Amino acid sequence: MNENLTRPTDVSAEDFLAAVQHPVRRADGLVLAEMMGRVTGQPAVMWGPTMVGFGAYRYTTGSGRRGEYFVVGFSPRKANLSVYGATYAPESDSLLEQLGKHKRGAGCLYVNKLADVDKAILEQLVAHNYPYILGNLAS
């Protein structure tokens, strides 16, 4: 079976965020790291070279593939902020309607900058999805 290539690394999330070249992405990443850490009670951990994750869970796919992934997290990419783990809980759809300017992908949100969204709603998304993922998607 294929091994999940996105795994925790020994790179410091703080060092990674401090080195983000785009000043808005860097500032937004620091805000997201603080908020997600506070809401989850988990430290920021680098998963792969560009994803900052909080918490971890084990999963098994329908085909029997097993792996581990972070519960919630983000990546300050050049084009946008990718926010992971904020769309699974039953409350997510109604909160996303209130979030502000974003695009929804398969399992993630794309936000140009935090100034485009209601940060309190984003925090609620994290607060609802973190326990939901641990209680419903973990194996």
HUPETA-V584078 format. One record per pair of residues at least 4 apart in sequence whose C-alpha atoms are under 8 Angstrom apart, sorted by the first residue. I is the first residue (numbers start at 0). J is the second residue. Records with the same first field share a line. If there is no record, write none. Layout:
# HUPETA-V584078
I = J, J
This chain:
# HUPETA-V584078
0 = 64
1 = 64
2 = 66
3 = 66, 67
4 = 47
5 = 46, 47, 68
6 = 46, 47, 67, 68
7 = 44, 45, 46, 47
8 = 44, 45, 46, 47, 48
9 = 45
10 = 14, 15, 44, 45
11 = 15, 44, 45
12 = 16, 43, 44, 45, 51
13 = 17, 43
14 = 18
15 = 19, 49
16 = 25, 28, 29
17 = 25
18 = 25
19 = 24, 25, 75
20 = 24, 25
21 = 25, 77
22 = 26
23 = 27, 112
24 = 28, 75, 76, 77, 79, 80, 112
25 = 29, 75
26 = 30
27 = 31, 75, 112, 113
28 = 32, 73, 74, 75
29 = 33
30 = 34
31 = 35, 73
32 = 36, 43, 51
33 = 37
34 = 38, 122
35 = 39, 40, 41, 53, 71, 72, 122, 125
36 = 40, 41, 42, 43, 53
37 = 41
38 = 122, 125, 126
39 = 53, 54, 125, 126, 129
41 = 53, 54
42 = 53, 54
43 = 51, 52, 53
44 = 51, 52, 53
45 = 49, 50, 51, 52
46 = 50, 51, 52, 69
49 = 74, 75, 76
50 = 72, 73, 74, 75
51 = 72, 73, 74
52 = 69, 70, 71, 72, 73
53 = 69, 70, 71, 72
54 = 69, 70, 71
55 = 67, 68, 69, 70
56 = 67, 68, 69, 70, 133, 137, 138
57 = 65, 66, 67, 68, 137, 138
58 = 65, 66, 67, 68, 136, 137, 138
59 = 63, 64, 65, 66, 137, 138
60 = 64, 65
70 = 83, 84, 129, 132, 133
71 = 82, 83, 84, 85, 125, 128, 129
72 = 82, 83, 84
73 = 80, 81, 82, 83
74 = 80, 81, 82
75 = 79, 80, 81
76 = 80, 81
78 = 111
79 = 109, 110, 111, 112
80 = 108, 109, 110, 111, 112
81 = 107, 108, 109, 110
82 = 107, 108, 109, 110
83 = 106, 107, 108
84 = 106, 107, 125, 128, 129, 132
85 = 91, 106, 107, 108, 124, 125, 128, 129
86 = 91, 92, 106, 107, 108, 124, 128
87 = 91, 106, 128, 131, 132
88 = 127, 128, 131, 132
90 = 94, 124, 127
91 = 95, 124, 127, 128
92 = 96
93 = 97
94 = 98, 120, 123, 124
95 = 99, 120
97 = 117, 120
98 = 116, 117, 118, 120, 121
99 = 115, 116, 117
100 = 110, 115, 116
101 = 108, 109, 110, 111, 115, 116
102 = 108, 109, 110
103 = 107, 108, 109
104 = 108, 109
110 = 115, 116
111 = 115
112 = 116
113 = 117, 118
116 = 121
117 = 121
118 = 122
119 = 123
120 = 124
121 = 125
122 = 126
123 = 127
124 = 128
125 = 129
126 = 130
127 = 131
128 = 132
129 = 133
130 = 134
131 = 135, 136
132 = 136, 137
133 = 137
